[in-house]
């Protein structure tokens, strides 16, 4: 498993620079569906595991990283078709 790609972000809720990263949250154990969300390093923030207003965090902050990951998955699936 790779290291988390963190970014600095100026959060308007806590009025300071925080570190954010993209996470996956499982809905129903290991085999269940999962959803992505953005988490910051402010453990005392009431929105730490939620991306709901007034929290300004959302997945568009990681748009480039998500696109790169999706392309890598497409390439791997394409390569698997040859076996």
N, CA, C and O of each residue as an XYZ file, in Angstrom:
332
protein
N       0.841     -1.178      0.000
C       0.000      0.000      0.000
C       0.885      1.238      0.000
O       1.850      1.327      0.759
N       0.545      2.189     -0.858
C       1.354      3.388     -0.970
C       1.076      4.382      0.143
O       0.084      4.281      0.865
N       1.964      5.327      0.257
C       1.803      6.374      1.264
C       0.679      7.317      0.849
O       0.405      7.489     -0.338
N       0.045      7.914      1.824
C      -1.009      8.875      1.547
C      -0.404     10.106      0.903
O       0.643     10.592      1.332
N      -1.063     10.606     -0.125
C      -0.626     11.846     -0.751
C      -1.335     12.994     -0.048
O      -2.527     13.223     -0.252
N      -0.593     13.705      0.776
C      -1.168     14.812      1.525
C      -0.940     16.129      0.797
O       0.042     16.314      0.078
N      -1.877     17.027      1.012
C      -1.772     18.383      0.480
C      -2.058     19.347      1.619
O      -2.764     19.017      2.572
N      -1.504     20.529      1.504
C      -1.854     21.583      2.449
C      -3.066     22.320      1.891
O      -3.195     22.514      0.683
N      -3.945     22.723      2.798
C      -5.187     23.381      2.393
C      -5.559     24.418      3.444
O      -5.512     24.138      4.642
N      -5.925     25.607      3.000
C      -6.348     26.662      3.912
C      -7.827     26.464      4.225
O      -8.686     26.757      3.393
N      -8.120     25.973      5.410
C      -9.490     25.652      5.805
C     -10.186     26.879      6.381
O      -9.667     27.531      7.287
N     -11.353     27.183      5.855
C     -12.112     28.335      6.329
C     -12.888     28.031      7.616
O     -13.325     28.954      8.303
N     -13.060     26.756      7.945
C     -13.787     26.396      9.166
C     -12.922     26.613     10.400
O     -13.381     27.182     11.390
N     -11.672     26.162     10.344
C     -10.772     26.314     11.502
C      -9.829     27.504     11.340
O      -9.060     27.813     12.250
N      -9.883     28.169     10.196
C      -9.067     29.355      9.914
C      -7.571     29.097     10.053
O      -6.845     29.909     10.627
N      -7.116     27.965      9.526
C      -5.690     27.662      9.498
C      -5.394     26.679      8.373
O      -6.303     26.105      7.773
N      -4.120     26.499      8.104
C      -3.702     25.550      7.082
C      -3.707     24.152      7.685
O      -3.127     23.916      8.744
N      -4.368     23.233      6.997
C      -4.459     21.847      7.454
C      -3.875     20.940      6.369
O      -3.690     21.363      5.227
N      -3.593     19.707      6.734
C      -3.156     18.712      5.751
C      -4.345     17.822      5.444
O      -5.037     17.349      6.345
N      -4.572     17.601      4.156
C      -5.705     16.787      3.727
C      -5.211     15.615      2.898
O      -4.140     15.677      2.294
N      -5.993     14.551      2.873
C      -5.707     13.406      2.014
C      -7.015     12.688      1.688
O      -8.013     12.823      2.396
N      -6.981     11.927      0.604
C      -8.150     11.178      0.145
C      -8.187      9.844      0.860
O      -7.155      9.192      1.019
N      -9.379      9.429      1.295
C      -9.551      8.176      2.018
C     -10.718      7.395      1.437
O     -11.556      7.942      0.720
N     -10.758      6.118      1.755
C     -11.896      5.274      1.409
C     -12.580      4.856      2.700
O     -11.920      4.476      3.667
N     -13.894      4.927      2.711
C     -14.672      4.530      3.874
C     -15.539      3.349      3.453
O     -16.375      3.475      2.558
N     -15.340      2.198      4.100
C     -16.149      1.018      3.801
C     -17.521      1.171      4.429
O     -17.656      1.628      5.564
N     -18.532      0.781      3.674
C     -19.900      0.889      4.172
C     -20.354     -0.369      4.900
O     -21.119     -0.287      5.861
N     -19.886     -1.543      4.448
C     -20.379     -2.797      5.033
C     -19.253     -3.813      5.143
O     -19.330     -4.888      4.548
N     -18.217     -3.490      5.891
C     -17.104     -4.424      6.059
C     -16.189     -4.455      4.849
O     -16.272     -3.596      3.971
N     -15.313     -5.453      4.809
C     -14.309     -5.552      3.742
C     -14.919     -5.803      2.376
O     -14.435     -5.269      1.378
N     -15.965     -6.601      2.311
C     -16.537     -6.981      1.013
C     -17.561     -5.976      0.502
O     -17.937     -6.027     -0.669
N     -18.012     -5.077      1.344
C     -19.042     -4.128      0.955
C     -18.507     -2.989      0.103
O     -17.300     -2.828     -0.074
N     -19.422     -2.221     -0.408
C     -19.053     -1.060     -1.216
C     -18.333     -0.028     -0.351
O     -18.499      0.001      0.869
N     -17.545      0.803     -0.989
C     -16.855      1.855     -0.257
C     -17.046      3.178     -0.974
O     -17.373      3.219     -2.160
N     -16.838      4.243     -0.246
C     -16.943      5.577     -0.841
C     -15.698      6.363     -0.478
O     -15.102      6.162      0.580
N     -15.322      7.249     -1.360
C     -14.157      8.095     -1.124
C     -14.607      9.395     -0.459
O     -15.720      9.873     -0.677
N     -13.723      9.945      0.346
C     -13.958     11.242      0.951
C     -12.607     11.875      1.242
O     -11.573     11.213      1.139
N     -12.610     13.148      1.603
C     -11.386     13.876      1.927
C     -11.338     14.067      3.438
O     -12.314     14.494      4.056
N     -10.191     13.744      4.021
C     -10.034     13.873      5.462
C      -8.897     14.836      5.762
O      -7.893     14.868      5.051
N      -9.062     15.619      6.819
C      -8.000     16.528      7.227
C      -7.382     16.038      8.534
O      -7.866     15.085      9.145
N      -6.316     16.698      8.949
C      -5.593     16.270     10.149
C      -6.124     16.899     11.436
O      -5.494     16.760     12.484
N      -7.248     17.576     11.383
C      -7.835     18.220     12.563
C      -8.815     17.263     13.240
O     -10.011     17.291     12.949
N      -8.319     16.428     14.129
C      -9.158     15.392     14.741
C     -10.272     15.966     15.613
O     -11.261     15.277     15.861
N     -10.142     17.193     16.081
C     -11.181     17.803     16.907
C     -12.296     18.450     16.087
O     -13.308     18.877     16.643
N     -12.116     18.521     14.781
C     -13.134     19.142     13.926
C     -14.343     18.215     13.814
O     -14.189     17.009     13.616
N     -15.522     18.768     13.939
C     -16.727     17.945     13.869
C     -16.986     17.396     12.460
O     -17.830     16.515     12.290
N     -16.280     17.900     11.463
C     -16.470     17.446     10.085
C     -15.330     16.548      9.603
O     -15.195     16.331      8.399
N     -14.511     16.023     10.512
C     -13.290     15.305     10.143
C     -13.565     14.101      9.241
O     -12.747     13.809      8.368
N     -14.665     13.402      9.414
C     -14.990     12.252      8.573
C     -16.151     12.511      7.631
O     -16.668     11.579      7.015
N     -16.562     13.749      7.510
C     -17.692     14.120      6.666
C     -17.275     15.249      5.728
O     -16.488     16.116      6.107
N     -17.786     15.237      4.546
C     -17.555     16.334      3.610
C     -18.893     17.006      3.323
O     -19.371     17.027      2.189
N     -19.482     17.554      4.383
C     -20.775     18.219      4.261
C     -20.625     19.669      4.704
O     -19.824     19.964      5.592
N     -21.385     20.577      4.098
C     -21.285     21.985      4.468
C     -21.505     22.184      5.965
O     -22.340     21.505      6.563
N     -20.773     23.099      6.569
C     -19.905     24.109      5.964
C     -18.486     23.631      5.670
O     -17.635     24.450      5.322
N     -18.204     22.344      5.798
C     -16.868     21.835      5.477
C     -16.581     22.072      3.990
O     -17.371     21.664      3.139
N     -15.468     22.724      3.671
C     -15.157     23.033      2.271
C     -14.481     21.882      1.517
O     -14.240     21.994      0.316
N     -14.175     20.782      2.206
C     -13.459     19.680      1.559
C     -14.387     18.877      0.659
O     -15.534     18.596      1.008
N     -13.855     18.510     -0.520
C     -14.586     17.646     -1.437
C     -13.595     16.960     -2.365
O     -12.432     17.358     -2.440
N     -14.044     15.944     -3.064
C     -13.155     15.140     -3.904
C     -12.557     15.905     -5.076
O     -11.548     15.469     -5.630
N     -13.134     17.009     -5.464
C     -12.570     17.770     -6.589
C     -11.167     18.293     -6.260
O     -10.406     18.631     -7.167
N     -10.827     18.361     -4.981
C      -9.482     18.783     -4.579
C      -8.432     17.742     -4.991
O      -7.243     18.056     -5.049
N      -8.860     16.518     -5.276
C      -7.970     15.440     -5.677
C      -8.298     14.941     -7.077
O      -8.025     13.786     -7.405
N      -8.876     15.795     -7.894
C      -9.328     15.430     -9.231
C      -8.209     14.829    -10.086
O      -8.415     13.813    -10.749
N      -7.040     15.445    -10.074
C      -5.921     14.955    -10.879
C      -5.472     13.573    -10.406
O      -5.244     12.682    -11.224
N      -5.344     13.393     -9.104
C      -4.927     12.111     -8.535
C      -5.945     11.011     -8.865
O      -5.555      9.887     -9.180
N      -7.231     11.322     -8.798
C      -8.285     10.351     -9.105
C      -8.234      9.974    -10.579
O      -8.382      8.802    -10.925
N      -8.025     10.958    -11.448
C      -7.925     10.686    -12.893
C      -6.739      9.786    -13.200
O      -6.859      8.862    -14.004
N      -5.596     10.041    -12.574
C      -4.408      9.205    -12.774
C      -4.669      7.775    -12.310
O      -4.278      6.821    -12.982
N      -5.324      7.626    -11.173
C      -5.640      6.301    -10.647
C      -6.588      5.559    -11.587
O      -6.380      4.382    -11.880
N      -7.628      6.247    -12.058
C      -8.594      5.618    -12.971
C      -7.919      5.160    -14.262
O      -8.235      4.089    -14.781
N      -7.002      5.956    -14.777
C      -6.278      5.585    -15.995
C      -5.405      4.361    -15.753
O      -5.336      3.475    -16.605
N      -4.748      4.298    -14.623
C      -3.925      3.147    -14.263
C      -4.775      1.881    -14.179
O      -4.359      0.822    -14.651
N      -5.953      1.983    -13.587
C      -6.862      0.839    -13.496
C      -7.290      0.393    -14.887
O      -7.324     -0.806    -15.162
N      -7.617      1.333    -15.769
C      -8.008      0.988    -17.147
C      -6.877      0.268    -17.867
O      -7.112     -0.706    -18.583
N      -5.653      0.746    -17.680
C      -4.499      0.115    -18.326
C      -4.291     -1.301    -17.804
O      -4.013     -2.213    -18.583
N      -4.421     -1.492    -16.512
C      -4.252     -2.832    -15.928
C      -5.325     -3.784    -16.430
O      -5.029     -4.937    -16.743
N      -6.555     -3.322    -16.511
C      -7.647     -4.167    -17.005
C      -7.441     -4.509    -18.467
O      -7.737     -5.623    -18.899
N      -6.931     -3.548    -19.231
C      -6.637     -3.804    -20.647
C      -5.549     -4.833    -20.814
O      -5.638     -5.689    -21.694
N      -4.513     -4.768    -19.982
C      -3.414     -5.729    -20.031
C      -3.890     -7.112    -19.623
O      -3.383     -8.109    -20.138
N      -4.845     -7.197    -18.716
C      -5.360     -8.503    -18.266
C      -6.132     -9.203    -19.370
O      -6.254    -10.428    -19.349
N      -6.656     -8.460    -20.331
C      -7.407     -9.058    -21.438
C      -6.517     -9.881    -22.352
O      -7.014    -10.713    -23.111
N      -5.212     -9.663    -22.294
C      -4.287    -10.362    -23.172
C      -3.892    -11.734    -22.644
O      -3.273    -12.513    -23.370
N      -4.229    -12.045    -21.412
C      -3.820    -13.338    -20.815
C      -4.852    -14.391    -20.969
O      -4.653    -15.520    -20.522
